[in-house]
Amino acid sequence: MALLAMRRTGGQTYPIREFEDVYDRLGQLMNAALGEAAEQGPTGVWTPMADISETEDSYVVEVDVPGVKKDQIDVQFSERELIVTGQIEERERQRRHRKTRRTGSFELRTLLPGEVDAERVEARLADGVLTITVPKAAAAKPRHIEVTA
């Protein structure tokens, strides 16, 4: 029931969310089967962990980018697609015993489900988390209708 509620907002169903769920699950399966090679893909670019949520008046995207400075991140928005790219440089170590931290180029692409106000998109980096707030367009916001007798 909670899954259905997540996909239905204001009486509307967003089929793109179904595809995003399938895509995420396929990615998890590939990562489990093939390890880091699947995570990075054929180009060596990997996708950072991210949460996408929705409030009454905006979409909020939180991207984990530990150790990245704001000048190492590029955020672009076109139509309803949000693209976050960047680079995490590998630090030189004299003796490494184990490596599990990700380095290299990363890219996150997501298509937001509704109309947005692209002129008011904000991005803030704090404590290794990039938070992008994308306000909904006035037409996309739910409107309360007064019921009269």
N, CA, C and O of each residue as an XYZ file, in Angstrom:
596
protein
N       0.818     -1.180      0.000
C       0.000      0.000      0.000
C       0.874      1.261      0.000
O       0.559      2.228     -0.694
N       1.959      1.258      0.767
C       2.847      2.421      0.802
C       3.481      2.651     -0.553
O       3.690      3.796     -0.954
N       3.793      1.570     -1.270
C       4.393      1.689     -2.587
C       3.419      2.363     -3.545
O       3.821      3.201     -4.351
N       2.138      2.002     -3.462
C       1.132      2.619     -4.307
C       0.987      4.097     -3.973
O       0.849      4.926     -4.873
N       1.018      4.430     -2.704
C       0.898      5.829     -2.287
C       2.069      6.650     -2.808
O       1.907      7.822     -3.148
N       3.239      6.040     -2.871
C       4.410      6.760     -3.353
C       4.258      7.076     -4.843
O       4.723      8.117     -5.306
N       3.619      6.196     -5.580
C       3.493      6.380     -7.015
C       2.288      7.236     -7.392
O       2.200      7.711     -8.524
N       1.369      7.435     -6.469
C       0.184      8.255     -6.728
C       0.294      9.526     -5.908
O       0.435      9.476     -4.686
N       0.232     10.650     -6.574
C       0.322     11.928     -5.886
C      -0.790     12.818     -6.402
O      -0.908     13.054     -7.605
N      -1.588     13.300     -5.501
C      -2.665     14.197     -5.900
C      -3.635     13.561     -6.869
O      -4.228     14.256     -7.694
N      -3.810     12.240     -6.786
C      -4.737     11.551     -7.671
C      -4.136     11.178     -9.010
O      -4.811     10.561     -9.834
N      -2.868     11.542     -9.251
C      -2.225     11.217    -10.519
C      -1.220     10.096    -10.313
O      -0.573     10.014     -9.269
N      -1.092      9.230    -11.317
C      -0.100      8.167    -11.284
C       1.021      8.551    -12.239
O       0.763      9.036    -13.341
N       2.257      8.337    -11.821
C       3.405      8.668    -12.650
C       4.093      7.375    -13.094
O       4.852      6.795    -12.318
N       3.845      6.911    -14.325
C       4.431      5.650    -14.794
C       5.960      5.660    -14.801
O       6.582      4.604    -14.682
N       6.570      6.833    -14.938
C       8.036      6.897    -14.982
C       8.639      6.349    -13.696
O       9.740      5.797    -13.717
N       7.941      6.491    -12.587
C       8.451      5.978    -11.315
C       8.531      4.456    -11.337
O       9.430      3.876    -10.730
N       7.613      3.814    -12.021
C       7.661      2.354    -12.158
C       8.956      1.954    -12.876
O       9.643      1.019    -12.463
N       9.277      2.673    -13.955
C      10.487      2.375    -14.712
C      11.746      2.655    -13.895
O      12.723      1.911    -13.979
N      11.722      3.738    -13.101
C      12.871      4.045    -12.256
C      13.108      2.944    -11.234
O      14.255      2.591    -10.962
N      12.033      2.395    -10.660
C      12.170      1.288     -9.714
C      12.795      0.067    -10.381
O      13.687     -0.568     -9.819
N      12.321     -0.257    -11.584
C      12.859     -1.406    -12.314
C      14.331     -1.169    -12.633
O      15.159     -2.068    -12.480
N      14.654      0.043    -13.077
C      16.044      0.378    -13.400
C      16.940      0.239    -12.170
O      18.030     -0.328    -12.250
N      16.477      0.761    -11.032
C      17.259      0.654     -9.790
C      17.470     -0.793     -9.390
O      18.573     -1.178     -9.001
N      16.429     -1.592     -9.482
C      16.549     -3.007     -9.093
C      17.467     -3.770    -10.033
O      18.238     -4.620     -9.586
N      17.398     -3.480    -11.333
C      18.321     -4.118    -12.279
C      19.763     -3.726    -11.972
O      20.672     -4.553    -12.051
N      19.965     -2.452    -11.620
C      21.310     -2.001    -11.247
C      21.829     -2.725    -10.026
O      22.998     -3.111     -9.982
N      20.974     -2.916     -9.032
C      21.384     -3.642     -7.828
C      21.737     -5.083     -8.163
O      22.708     -5.623     -7.634
N      20.951     -5.714     -9.042
C      21.230     -7.082     -9.449
C      22.563     -7.167    -10.187
O      23.355     -8.075     -9.934
N      22.814     -6.232    -11.091
C      24.080     -6.219    -11.831
C      25.259     -5.998    -10.895
O      26.303     -6.633    -11.045
N      25.096     -5.093     -9.922
C      26.170     -4.841     -8.962
C      26.476     -6.087     -8.153
O      27.643     -6.396     -7.910
N      25.451     -6.804     -7.733
C      25.645     -8.016     -6.946
C      26.330     -9.099     -7.773
O      27.181     -9.830     -7.267
N      25.955     -9.198     -9.043
C      26.503    -10.250     -9.899
C      27.904     -9.940    -10.415
O      28.757    -10.826    -10.475
N      28.140     -8.688    -10.787
C      29.397     -8.348    -11.462
C      30.324     -7.450    -10.658
O      31.453     -7.201    -11.080
N      29.879     -6.963     -9.522
C      30.731     -6.133     -8.676
C      30.962     -4.758     -9.248
O      30.105     -4.215     -9.946
N      32.125     -4.190     -8.954
C      32.430     -2.806     -9.307
C      32.425     -2.555    -10.804
O      32.123     -1.441    -11.232
N      32.750     -3.553    -11.610
C      32.748     -3.362    -13.059
C      31.360     -2.970    -13.550
O      31.235     -2.139    -14.450
N      30.310     -3.560    -12.969
C      28.940     -3.204    -13.360
C      28.575     -1.825    -12.855
O      27.880     -1.076    -13.541
N      29.036     -1.478    -11.657
C      28.709     -0.180    -11.081
C      29.273      0.949    -11.924
O      28.633      1.990    -12.075
N      30.450      0.757    -12.468
C      31.072      1.821    -13.238
C      30.591      1.871    -14.670
O      30.685      2.920    -15.308
N      30.087      0.791    -15.189
C      29.605      0.783    -16.563
C      30.752      0.790    -17.544
O      31.915      0.806    -17.140
N      30.440      0.778    -18.836
C      31.472      0.658    -19.866
C      32.378      1.878    -19.975
O      33.499      1.759    -20.470
N      31.926      3.046    -19.526
C      32.725      4.257    -19.654
C      33.564      4.551    -18.421
O      34.353      5.496    -18.428
N      33.412      3.761    -17.360
C      34.150      4.006    -16.129
C      33.495      5.038    -15.236
O      34.045      5.379    -14.189
N      32.336      5.544    -15.621
C      31.604      6.531    -14.834
C      30.644      5.786    -13.919
O      29.939      4.879    -14.360
N      30.616      6.164    -12.649
C      29.735      5.496    -11.696
C      28.657      6.452    -11.216
O      28.778      7.668    -11.364
N      27.598      5.889    -10.639
C      26.456      6.672    -10.166
C      26.484      6.747     -8.643
O      26.487      5.712     -7.978
N      26.504      7.957     -8.080
C      26.505      8.085     -6.620
C      25.137      7.712     -6.038
O      24.122      7.755     -6.734
N      25.127      7.351     -4.767
C      23.881      7.041     -4.073
C      23.074      8.330     -3.933
O      23.634      9.400     -3.691
N      21.764      8.220     -4.087
C      20.921      9.410     -4.026
C      19.516      9.041     -3.569
O      19.040      7.929     -3.795
N      18.870      9.996     -2.925
C      17.464      9.890     -2.550
C      16.720     11.008     -3.255
O      17.200     12.140     -3.328
N      15.550     10.686     -3.771
C      14.702     11.683     -4.407
C      13.368     11.648     -3.674
O      12.716     10.607     -3.593
N      12.976     12.794     -3.145
C      11.712     12.864     -2.411
C      10.900     14.042     -2.934
O      11.377     14.868     -3.712
N       9.672     14.080     -2.479
C       8.757     15.107     -2.953
C       8.050     15.734     -1.764
O       7.553     15.037     -0.881
N       8.014     17.053     -1.754
C       7.228     17.769     -0.757
C       6.029     18.374     -1.487
O       5.856     18.160     -2.687
N       5.219     19.115     -0.776
C       4.043     19.719     -1.397
C       4.419     20.697     -2.501
O       3.698     20.831     -3.490
N       5.566     21.392     -2.332
C       5.912     22.425     -3.301
C       7.221     22.217     -4.056
O       7.615     23.080     -4.842
N       7.916     21.076     -3.834
C       9.176     20.868     -4.552
C       9.588     19.396     -4.560
O       9.030     18.563     -3.846
N      10.592     19.111     -5.400
C      11.268     17.820     -5.404
C      12.624     18.062     -4.751
O      13.251     19.093     -4.990
N      13.076     17.127     -3.936
C      14.348     17.270     -3.254
C      15.217     16.069     -3.601
O      14.819     14.922     -3.396
N      16.417     16.345     -4.134
C      17.360     15.297     -4.505
C      18.576     15.431     -3.603
O      19.206     16.488     -3.560
N      18.911     14.360     -2.880
C      20.077     14.350     -1.998
C      21.063     13.330     -2.546
O      20.741     12.149     -2.682
N      22.272     13.798     -2.861
C      23.284     12.967     -3.496
C      24.493     12.846     -2.570
O      25.026     13.854     -2.108
N      24.926     11.612     -2.299
C      26.105     11.388     -1.467
C      27.369     11.597     -2.293
O      27.630     10.863     -3.246
N      28.155     12.613     -1.913
C      29.417     12.913     -2.590
C      30.483     13.235     -1.541
O      30.964     14.367     -1.482
N      30.855     12.257     -0.712
C      31.808     12.526      0.365
C      33.169     12.965     -0.161
O      33.707     12.387     -1.106
N      33.707     13.993      0.470
C      35.039     14.477      0.113
C      35.099     15.366     -1.113
O      36.182     15.807     -1.496
N      33.978     15.636     -1.729
C      33.950     16.456     -2.937
C      33.731     17.916     -2.550
O      32.917     18.221     -1.678
N      34.463     18.810     -3.205
C      34.283     20.243     -2.993
C      33.306     20.771     -4.050
O      33.109     20.154     -5.096
N      32.702     21.919     -3.754
C      31.666     22.437     -4.647
C      32.171     22.722     -6.061
O      31.394     22.652     -7.014
N      33.465     23.044     -6.214
C      33.983     23.304     -7.557
C      34.284     22.018     -8.334
O      34.691     22.082     -9.494
N      34.089     20.855     -7.710
C      34.283     19.571     -8.383
C      32.951     18.971     -8.851
O      32.917     17.853     -9.365
N      31.858     19.719     -8.671
C      30.528     19.238     -9.021
C      29.912     20.169    -10.051
O      30.061     21.389     -9.972
N      29.215     19.580    -11.019
C      28.466     20.356    -12.004
C      27.014     19.889    -11.953
O      26.733     18.696    -12.069
N      26.097     20.833    -11.780
C      24.676     20.524    -11.732
C      24.016     21.225    -12.910
O      24.138     22.439    -13.076
N      23.312     20.439    -13.728
C      22.599     20.996    -14.875
C      21.152     20.552    -14.815
O      20.836     19.460    -14.343
N      20.282     21.418    -15.302
C      18.856     21.097    -15.326
C      18.296     21.514    -16.670
O      18.468     22.658    -17.093
N      17.623     20.587    -17.347
C      17.043     20.871    -18.647
C      15.694     20.170    -18.730
O      15.592     18.967    -18.491
N      14.649     20.945    -19.076
C      13.291     20.397    -19.091
C      12.991     19.845    -17.708
O      12.888     20.616    -16.754
N      12.847     18.518    -17.569
C      12.609     17.894    -16.267
C      13.773     17.000    -15.860
O      13.679     16.284    -14.863
N      14.868     17.029    -16.613
C      16.005     16.154    -16.320
C      17.068     16.887    -15.513
O      17.511     17.977    -15.874
N      17.463     16.258    -14.411
C      18.524     16.773    -13.547
C      19.760     15.924    -13.796
O      19.688     14.695    -13.778
N      20.907     16.583    -14.030
C      22.163     15.876    -14.289
C      23.218     16.422    -13.335
O      23.504     17.620    -13.324
N      23.789     15.531    -12.536
C      24.858     15.891    -11.600
C      26.095     15.106    -12.014
O      26.069     13.877    -12.065
N      27.180     15.821    -12.310
C      28.430     15.162    -12.687
C      29.555     15.706    -11.819
O      29.443     16.777    -11.222
N      30.633     14.950    -11.764
C      31.780     15.394    -10.990
C      32.905     14.383    -11.024
O      32.871     13.391    -11.752
N      33.891     14.670    -10.220
C      35.102     13.859    -10.186
C      35.607     13.770     -8.763
O      35.712     14.784     -8.073
N      35.917     12.571     -8.321
C      36.569     12.387     -7.034
C      37.973     11.866     -7.330
O      38.155     10.769     -7.856
N      38.955     12.687     -6.976
C      40.344     12.329     -7.236
C      40.828     11.281     -6.238
O      40.490     11.326     -5.056
N      41.613     10.354     -6.729
C      42.205      9.358     -5.843
C      43.419      9.966     -5.146
O      44.262     10.607     -5.775
N      43.487      9.752     -3.852
C      44.645     10.250     -3.097
C      45.791      9.249     -3.198
O      45.590      8.035     -3.245
N      46.982      9.797     -3.230
C      48.153      8.913     -3.280
C      48.431      8.346     -1.901
O      48.403      9.064     -0.902
N      48.693      7.070     -1.861
C      49.008      6.373     -0.606
C      50.285      5.573     -0.828
O      50.522      5.045     -1.915
N      51.091      5.492      0.203
C      52.304      4.700      0.061
C      52.001      3.209      0.131
O      52.506      2.421     -0.668
N      51.170      2.837      1.100
C      50.834      1.420      1.249
C      49.329      1.303      1.467
O      48.809      1.714      2.504
N      48.653      0.754      0.505
C      47.211      0.578      0.627
C      46.928     -0.901      0.871
O      47.426     -1.768      0.152
N      46.134     -1.171      1.881
C      45.784     -2.545      2.202
C      44.417     -2.927      1.645
O      44.139     -4.099      1.390
N      43.590     -1.939      1.465
C      42.238     -2.200      0.983
C      41.681     -0.919      0.375
O      41.964      0.175      0.862
N      40.884     -1.050     -0.696
C      40.269      0.116     -1.326
C      38.799     -0.186     -1.570
O      38.459     -1.079     -2.346
N      37.924      0.567     -0.899
C      36.491      0.429     -1.135
C      35.834      1.764     -1.456
O      34.672      1.800     -1.860
N      36.560      2.855     -1.282
C      36.018      4.173     -1.630
C      36.035      4.343     -3.133
O      36.944      3.886     -3.825
N      35.015      5.005     -3.613
C      34.923      5.253     -5.049
C      35.723      6.488     -5.432
O      35.757      7.476     -4.699
N      36.359      6.414     -6.579
C      37.072      7.564     -7.130
C      36.772      7.618     -8.626
O      36.219      6.678     -9.196
N      37.141      8.721     -9.242
C      36.914      8.885    -10.672
C      35.670      9.695    -10.956
O      35.134     10.370    -10.077
N      35.219      9.619    -12.190
C      34.067     10.405    -12.644
C      32.755      9.768    -12.214
O      32.593      8.548    -12.249
N      31.815     10.630    -11.803
C      30.487     10.135    -11.464
C      29.434     10.953    -12.200
O      29.672     12.085    -12.619
N      28.268     10.343    -12.341
C      27.155     11.021    -13.007
C      25.840     10.460    -12.474
O      25.657      9.247    -12.379
N      24.941     11.361    -12.132
C      23.585     10.993    -11.733
C      22.639     11.705    -12.677
O      22.715     12.923    -12.839
N      21.753     10.954    -13.297
C      20.724     11.520    -14.172
C      19.376     11.058    -13.650
O      19.175      9.875    -13.376
N      18.458     11.996    -13.517
C      17.115     11.625    -13.099
C      16.103     12.535    -13.769
O      16.348     13.723    -13.978
N      14.976     11.958    -14.097
C      13.886     12.685    -14.715
C      12.816     12.894    -13.655
O      12.276     11.929    -13.115
N      12.511     14.143    -13.358
C      11.508     14.446    -12.338
C      10.108     14.258    -12.923
O       9.882     14.548    -14.098
N       9.169     13.772    -12.107
C       7.865     13.345    -12.629
C       6.874     14.441    -12.982
O       5.882     14.161    -13.654
N       7.101     15.674    -12.558
C       6.109     16.723    -12.819
C       6.730     17.991    -13.344
O       7.948     18.090    -13.490
N       5.877     18.968    -13.629
C       6.342     20.269    -14.106
C       7.039     21.018    -12.979
O       6.596     20.983    -11.831
N       8.142     21.699    -13.317
C       8.951     22.386    -12.306
C       9.249     23.816    -12.726
O       9.068     24.191    -13.884
N       9.708     24.603    -11.766
C      10.139     25.978    -12.012
C      11.666     25.956    -12.111
O      12.357     26.097    -11.102
N      12.185     25.780    -13.312
C      13.625     25.608    -13.542
C      14.449     26.826    -13.140
O      15.645     26.696    -12.881
N      13.841     27.996    -13.085
C      14.559     29.219    -12.737
C      14.893     29.305    -11.250
O      15.755     30.093    -10.861
N      14.232     28.512    -10.417
C      14.426     28.609     -8.971
C      15.107     27.376     -8.364
O      15.030     27.170     -7.153
N      15.767     26.561     -9.180
C      16.468     25.381     -8.673
C      17.643     25.829     -7.818
O      18.384     26.736     -8.199
N      17.816     25.188     -6.649
C      18.921     25.520     -5.746
C      19.714     24.265     -5.425
O      19.150     23.177     -5.305
N      21.039     24.421     -5.285
C      21.913     23.310     -4.911
C      22.794     23.748     -3.749
O      23.387     24.826     -3.779
N      22.874     22.893     -2.715
C      23.662     23.196     -1.525
C      24.479     21.967     -1.150
O      23.956     20.852     -1.124
N      25.771     22.172     -0.857
C      26.661     21.086     -0.459
C      27.033     21.264      1.006
O      27.572     22.299      1.398
N      26.739     20.241      1.815
C      27.075     20.289      3.243
C      27.312     18.870      3.742
O      26.508     17.971      3.494
N      28.418     18.680      4.443
C      28.738     17.399      5.071
C      28.720     16.227      4.093
O      28.265     15.138      4.440
N      29.210     16.442      2.881
C      29.306     15.366      1.897
C      28.000     15.006      1.214
O      27.925     13.991      0.521
N      26.966     15.825      1.400
C      25.677     15.579      0.755
C      25.298     16.809     -0.061
O      25.229     17.920      0.463
N      25.054     16.594     -1.345
C      24.585     17.653     -2.231
C      23.061     17.600     -2.223
O      22.471     16.590     -2.606
N      22.427     18.682     -1.789
C      20.968     18.748     -1.734
C      20.491     19.719     -2.802
O      20.837     20.900     -2.792
N      19.693     19.199     -3.722
C      19.158     20.010     -4.811
C      17.655     20.115     -4.615
O      16.955     19.106     -4.532
N      17.170     21.345     -4.543
C      15.743     21.583     -4.368
C      15.194     22.148     -5.668
O      15.646     23.186     -6.151
N      14.212     21.448     -6.226
C      13.609     21.842     -7.495
C      12.144     22.189     -7.231
O      11.320     21.291     -7.062
N      11.809     23.489     -7.195
C      10.423     23.878     -6.921
C       9.469     23.416     -8.035
O       9.817     23.430     -9.216
N       8.284     23.015     -7.636
C       7.261     22.639     -8.609
C       6.705     23.904     -9.260
O       6.688     24.975     -8.655
N       6.256     23.759    -10.491
C       5.595     24.864    -11.171
C       4.250     25.099    -10.494
O       3.660     24.176     -9.933
N       3.772     26.327    -10.548
C       2.503     26.672     -9.887
C       1.369     25.779    -10.374
O       0.489     25.419     -9.592
N       1.376     25.420    -11.648
C       0.301     24.587    -12.199
C       0.363     23.161    -11.655
O      -0.658     22.475    -11.613
N       1.548     22.703    -11.237
C       1.710     21.331    -10.761
C       1.390     21.167     -9.279
O       1.212     20.045     -8.804
N       1.315     22.273     -8.547
C       1.048     22.194     -7.111
C      -0.410     21.842     -6.856
O      -1.302     22.327     -7.552
N      -0.654     20.993     -5.849
C      -2.043     20.689     -5.528
C      -2.761     21.938     -5.014
O      -2.167     22.769     -4.326
N      -4.008     22.055     -5.346
C      -4.795     23.214     -4.941
C      -5.980     22.723     -4.128
O      -6.685     21.800     -4.537
N      -6.194     23.336     -2.989
C      -7.319     22.967     -2.121
C      -8.602     23.577     -2.674
O      -8.656     24.770     -2.971
N      -9.618     22.761     -2.806
C     -10.912     23.221     -3.307
C     -11.898     23.217     -2.154
O     -12.117     22.190     -1.511
N     -12.482     24.356     -1.903
C     -13.472     24.487     -0.823
C     -14.768     23.809     -1.259
O     -15.265     24.053     -2.359
N     -15.305     22.968     -0.402
C     -16.572     22.293     -0.675
C     -17.670     23.108     -0.009
O     -17.604     23.418      1.181
N     -18.678     23.448     -0.799
C     -19.801     24.209     -0.259
C     -21.060     23.371     -0.309
O     -21.150     22.412     -1.075
N     -22.029     23.735      0.509
C     -23.298     22.991      0.556
C     -24.322     23.646     -0.326
O     -25.453     23.168     -0.420
